[in-house]
């Protein structure tokens, strides 16, 4: 099975492949995307994140209540902003809090 990605829109900018990640406790946005979108100031944070490759990262800050459009619906989401390379295939990662807020139903067996 492949990865579960969806298109969405943030501030009239299309994000073609937002990765929906059941293993992520937060939603992530690379700093390059944050700057491109011009979304204002980051809220400072002292959290650290352990990524899938077991590396520890320290976020630049948190971007709160960003309305993202998925289909015909807007969902407010908090993003943790990291200074990380922008992946050519996945622009942002939508974690479990987004999936719960959006009421996503995911059939892992069927894909």
N, C-alpha and C positions, 0 to 999 in steps of 0.2 A: 504494500500500500504506500501511496505517496503522502506528501505532507498536505495538511489541510490549510489552504490559503483562500482568502476572500478579497474582493476589491472593496475599497471604501474611499471616502472623500473627507479630507480635512481642510477646511478653509478654502474651498474651491480647487484644491489640488488633489488630483487622483492618485491614489496609492493602489497600484495594480495587484500587488501580492502582499497582503498583510497575513503573516503566519499566525494561525490560531493554535496556541500551545498549551495543552492540558498540563504540561510539566512545569509551567512558569507561574510563580506566585505573584508576578507583577507584569505589567505591560511595558515594553521597552521601545525607546526611540533613539536612534543615533543622533549625536549632536549636529551632524551635517543636515539631517532632515529638519531638526528643530530650527536651525538658522534659516533654512530655505523657506520654512512656513511663516517665520516672523511671528511667533506666538507669545511674545512678551517675556517676562522675567521668570526665572526658575526659583522655586522655593528650596532653600538649602536643606540638606539632609545629611545625617551621619551614618546612614545604613551602608552595609557592604553586601554585595551579591556574589554568590558562588554560581558560576555559569556551568553549562553542561560539560565543558571540558575541564572542570574542577578549578579553573582559575578564579581568583578573587578580584572583583572590580569595585571601584568606589564611584558612585554616580556623581555627576556634576550638579544634579538637583532633581526636583520633581515638578512636573507640569500638571497642574490640577484642573479637573473639570473641562477637558477639551472635548467639544462636541464632534463626534465623528459620525458620518452618514454611511449607513450600510443599507443598501436598497432604498426604501422610502422612509427609513427610521433614523433618528438621531439618538446616539447613546453617549452620555457624558463619561469620560474616562480619564483616569490619572495615569500619566506616563512617567517612568523613571528614565531620565536622559543620561546616556552614557557616551563617553568619548570612545567610540568604536568604529571600526570600518563598516561602511555601508555595503551590505550584501547585494549583489546584482539581482538575486532572485527573490529576496525578502527585504522589504524596506522597513517594516516595523513588526514587532511581535505583540500579539494580543494575548494576554495571560488569562488565568482563571477568573480574576475579578471581572474582566470584560465579558467573558463567556457567561458568567452567572447573571450579571446585570442585563445582558441582552437576551437572556432566557434561551440560550443555545441548547439544542438537543443534538448530540453527536453520537452516531452509531459507529463505534470503532470497528466492530466486526464487519460491517458492510462497506465501510469507507465512506 
